[in-house]
Amino acid sequence: MKIAVFSTKPYDRDFLNRANHALPNPHELIFHEVQLNANSALLAQDCQVVCCFVNDHLDAGVLQQLATLGIKLIALRCAGFNQVDLAAAKNLGLLVARVAEYSPHAVAEHALGLILMLNRNLHRAYHRTRENDYSLNGLLGFDMVNKTVAVIGTGKIGEVFATIVRGLGCKVIAHDPQPNPALVAAGVPFVPLAELWPQADIISLHCPLNSHTHHLINRDSIATMKDGVMLINTGRGGLIDTRAVISGLKSKKIGYLGLDVYEEEGDLFFEDNSNRLLQDDVFARLLTFPNVVVTGHQAFFTREALAAIARVTFENIDHFEQGELDQVCLVN
């Protein structure tokens, strides 16, 4: 099949080409570095499939353009699908597939990395020693053992993350509308959010972004958290009301913030903007806090994860091509 692949970087093309060439019947891949949006949708002309990533724009208007071009399948190279208007896709007869699981360890381990960096001020210590400053003032951390870590969202990533921090001696509590049986069997208590907020020393978000979880972290929820709580988000940026979090940082209600995602990241992440003025005043304010660490949506970025994403993406496309829709990981 002829596939238009959007939002690609050299590493995407490398792993996708490797996986494609290993297939008995390789596809024709047309790579585009630009995001898929209303201005670039025409690039999918003469293709049967578009392959998209987290910050591509798949609203009703773009989907209508794709349907007019004859696109039948949208193959997402990610687990989340909040960037797609699923109702519009269904009405247009467009199927949407995703990579439900690639490497939960990649994201869970990155979340732990953010926790350890913030706790022990590794980001600040690194810059100090580069300046020949070996003082310890302001770098005081805490032992992880016996701290209460709240895991919101206990799919594969949340489960792996919970297992990791339990191994450090942390007490884990969790929240999920569908509790993970493995964690329940391991004795992890699932509690309502109203009980979770005031108990947690560290809160890590691993839930999908939808109408129920949008701005899950907001002024009201922050107000009921422990003073000095640590927030970690490796899920989706829209889970957090950024302005409310900034207020929490200023009041010291929030003691640490680790972000791998940001609700307005579409025009920032995955690009080298070092020679441009930062236009997002909210994001710029975040970066002024010494107790905030931001990474550019890289939690998924391991060799194992990229290989799995490429493999599952082509499995979805191959099953679609063969009419085996029950084998495609569809979201609509």
C-alpha positions in Angstrom: 0.0 0.0 0.0 1.0 3.6 -0.5 1.3 5.3 2.9 1.8 9.0 3.7 3.8 9.3 6.9 3.6 12.6 8.6 5.6 14.3 11.4 8.7 12.2 10.7 12.2 12.8 11.9 15.3 10.9 10.8 14.9 8.4 13.6 11.3 7.7 12.6 12.3 7.1 9.0 15.1 4.8 10.1 12.9 2.5 12.3 10.0 2.5 9.9 12.2 1.7 6.9 13.8 -1.2 8.8 10.5 -2.7 9.8 9.0 -2.1 6.3 11.9 -3.8 4.6 11.5 -6.8 6.8 8.0 -7.4 5.6 7.3 -10.0 2.9 5.5 -7.4 0.9 6.9 -3.9 1.8 4.7 -0.8 1.5 5.5 2.4 -0.4 6.3 5.0 2.3 6.0 8.7 1.5 7.7 10.5 4.3 6.7 14.1 5.3 8.5 16.0 8.0 5.5 18.4 8.4 2.6 17.8 10.7 -0.7 16.7 9.2 -3.1 19.6 9.3 -5.5 21.5 7.0 -2.6 22.9 5.0 -0.7 19.7 4.5 -3.5 17.1 4.1 -3.2 17.3 0.3 0.2 15.6 0.6 -1.7 12.4 1.2 -3.1 12.4 -2.4 -2.8 9.0 -4.1 -2.2 7.2 -0.8 -4.6 4.7 0.9 -3.3 5.2 4.4 -1.9 8.1 6.5 0.4 7.4 9.4 0.4 10.1 12.1 1.9 11.0 15.4 0.9 12.8 18.6 0.8 16.4 17.5 -0.8 15.9 14.1 -4.2 17.6 13.7 -7.0 15.2 12.8 -10.1 17.4 13.4 -13.3 17.1 11.4 -12.0 19.4 8.6 -8.8 17.5 8.1 -10.6 14.2 8.2 -13.0 15.4 5.5 -10.1 16.2 3.3 -8.5 12.8 3.8 -11.8 11.0 3.1 -12.1 13.1 -0.2 -8.6 12.0 -1.2 -9.6 8.3 -0.7 -7.9 7.6 2.6 -9.4 4.6 4.4 -7.1 4.1 7.4 -5.4 6.4 9.8 -2.5 4.5 11.4 -1.4 6.3 14.6 2.2 5.7 15.7 1.2 6.3 19.3 -1.1 5.0 22.1 -3.1 8.1 22.6 -5.8 9.2 20.2 -7.0 12.5 21.7 -5.8 14.3 18.5 -8.4 12.6 16.4 -12.1 13.6 16.1 -13.3 10.0 16.4 -17.0 10.9 15.8 -16.1 12.6 12.6 -13.9 9.7 11.5 -16.7 7.3 12.1 -19.2 9.4 10.1 -16.7 9.5 7.2 -16.0 5.8 7.3 -12.4 6.3 8.3 -10.8 3.6 10.5 -8.4 4.8 13.2 -5.8 2.4 14.5 -3.2 2.9 17.2 -0.2 1.3 18.9 -1.8 0.3 22.1 1.4 -1.0 23.6 5.0 -0.5 22.6 7.3 -0.2 25.7 5.6 0.6 28.9 9.1 0.4 30.5 10.3 3.3 28.5 7.7 5.7 29.8 7.7 4.3 33.4 11.5 4.6 33.6 11.4 8.1 32.3 8.9 9.1 35.0 11.2 7.6 37.6 14.1 9.6 36.1 12.1 12.8 36.5 11.4 12.0 40.1 15.0 11.3 41.0 16.2 14.3 39.1 13.8 16.6 40.9 14.3 15.0 44.3 18.1 15.1 44.3 18.4 18.3 42.2 20.5 16.5 39.7 19.8 19.1 37.0 21.0 21.9 39.2 24.0 19.9 40.5 25.1 19.1 37.0 25.2 22.8 36.0 27.0 23.7 39.3 29.9 21.3 38.8 30.3 22.5 35.2 31.0 25.9 36.7 33.4 24.5 39.3 30.8 25.0 42.1 30.6 22.0 44.4 28.5 23.5 47.1 25.4 21.5 48.4 23.2 24.4 49.6 19.8 24.1 48.0 20.3 20.5 46.8 18.8 18.7 49.8 16.6 15.7 48.8 14.6 13.0 50.6 14.7 9.3 50.8 12.1 7.6 48.5 11.5 4.7 50.9 8.2 4.9 52.7 7.0 7.8 50.6 3.4 7.5 49.2 3.3 7.5 45.4 -0.1 7.9 43.7 -0.4 6.4 40.3 -3.3 7.7 38.3 -4.0 5.4 35.4 -3.0 1.8 35.8 -2.7 0.4 32.3 0.5 -1.2 31.3 2.6 1.9 31.9 1.0 2.7 35.2 1.5 -0.9 36.3 5.2 -1.0 35.4 5.7 2.4 37.1 3.9 1.2 40.3 6.1 -2.0 40.3 9.3 0.1 40.0 8.5 2.5 42.8 7.3 -0.4 45.0 10.8 -1.8 44.5 12.2 1.4 46.0 10.2 0.9 49.1 7.5 3.3 48.3 3.9 2.9 49.4 1.7 2.9 46.3 -1.9 4.0 46.0 -3.8 4.2 42.7 -6.8 5.5 40.9 -8.4 4.1 37.8 -12.1 3.5 36.8 -11.0 0.0 35.9 -8.5 -1.2 38.5 -5.6 -3.2 37.3 -6.1 -6.8 38.5 -2.3 -7.4 38.8 -1.9 -4.4 41.1 -5.0 -5.3 43.1 -3.6 -8.8 43.6 -0.3 -7.2 44.7 -2.1 -5.3 47.4 -2.2 -1.8 45.9 -5.2 0.0 47.2 -7.4 1.8 44.6 -8.9 4.9 46.1 -11.2 7.8 44.9 -9.3 10.9 43.9 -10.7 12.8 46.9 -8.8 10.4 49.1 -5.7 10.2 46.9 -4.8 13.9 46.7 -4.1 14.5 50.4 -2.2 11.2 50.9 0.3 11.4 48.1 3.9 12.7 48.4 4.3 12.1 44.7 1.6 11.9 42.0 2.4 10.4 38.6 -0.1 10.7 35.7 -0.4 7.7 33.3 -4.0 8.1 32.2 -5.4 8.9 28.7 -6.6 12.4 27.9 -10.4 12.6 27.4 -13.4 14.7 28.6 -13.2 13.1 32.0 -9.4 13.7 32.6 -8.9 17.0 30.9 -7.4 19.4 33.6 -7.5 16.6 36.1 -4.9 18.6 38.0 -6.6 22.0 38.6 -6.9 24.6 41.3 -9.4 22.6 43.3 -7.4 19.3 43.2 -4.2 21.1 44.0 -5.7 22.8 47.0 -6.4 19.4 48.6 -2.9 18.0 48.0 0.0 17.8 50.5 2.2 20.9 50.9 5.2 20.4 48.7 3.8 17.6 46.6 5.7 16.3 43.6 3.7 16.1 40.3 4.9 14.0 37.3 3.2 14.0 34.0 4.4 11.6 31.2 0.9 11.1 29.9 -0.7 14.0 28.0 -0.3 17.7 28.5 -4.0 18.4 28.8 -4.2 16.4 32.0 -2.8 19.5 33.8 -4.1 23.1 34.0 -0.8 24.7 33.5 -1.8 28.1 34.9 -3.2 26.4 38.1 0.1 24.5 38.5 2.1 27.8 38.2 0.0 29.2 41.0 0.7 26.1 43.0 4.4 26.4 42.4 4.4 30.1 43.4 2.5 29.3 46.7 4.9 26.3 47.3 1.9 24.0 47.5 3.6 22.2 44.6 7.2 21.5 45.6 8.4 19.8 42.4 7.1 19.5 38.9 8.3 17.1 36.2 6.8 17.3 32.7 7.4 15.3 29.6 4.3 16.7 28.0 2.7 20.2 27.8 -0.9 21.1 26.7 0.3 23.5 24.1 3.3 21.5 23.0 2.3 21.2 19.3 4.3 24.3 18.2 7.3 23.6 20.5 8.2 19.9 20.9 10.2 17.8 18.5 11.7 20.9 16.9 14.9 22.8 17.4 13.7 26.3 18.4 17.0 27.5 19.9 17.2 30.4 17.4 13.7 31.5 17.9 12.1 33.7 20.6 9.8 31.7 22.9 6.3 33.1 22.2 4.4 31.0 24.8 4.4 33.1 28.0 2.9 30.4 30.1 5.6 27.9 29.1 8.3 30.5 29.6 7.1 31.1 33.1 7.3 27.4 33.9 10.9 27.3 32.8 11.9 30.0 35.4 11.3 27.7 38.4 14.3 25.8 39.7 12.1 23.0 40.9 10.6 22.3 37.5 12.1 19.9 34.9 10.7 19.7 31.4 11.7 17.2 28.8 10.3 17.4 25.2 8.0 14.4 25.0 10.9 11.9 25.0 9.6 9.4 27.5 8.8 6.9 24.7 12.1 7.5 23.0 14.1 4.2 23.4 15.3 1.8 20.7 13.0 -0.9 21.9 9.9 1.4 21.8 10.6 2.8 18.4 11.1 -0.7 17.0 7.9 -1.9 18.6 6.0 1.2 17.3 7.1 0.5 13.8 6.3 -3.2 14.0 2.8 -2.7 15.4 2.0 0.1 13.0 2.7 -2.2 10.0 0.8 -5.1 11.7 -2.2 -2.8 11.8 -1.8 -1.8 8.2 -1.2 -5.3 7.0 -4.3 -6.7 8.8 -6.3 -3.8 7.4 -5.1 -4.5 3.8 -6.0 -8.2 4.2 -9.5 -7.4 5.6 -8.7 -8.8 9.0 -10.2 -5.9 10.9 -10.6 -7.9 14.1 -6.8 -8.0 14.2 -6.4 -4.2 13.9 -6.1 -2.2 17.1 -9.0 0.1 16.3 -10.2 3.0 18.4 -13.4 3.7 16.6 
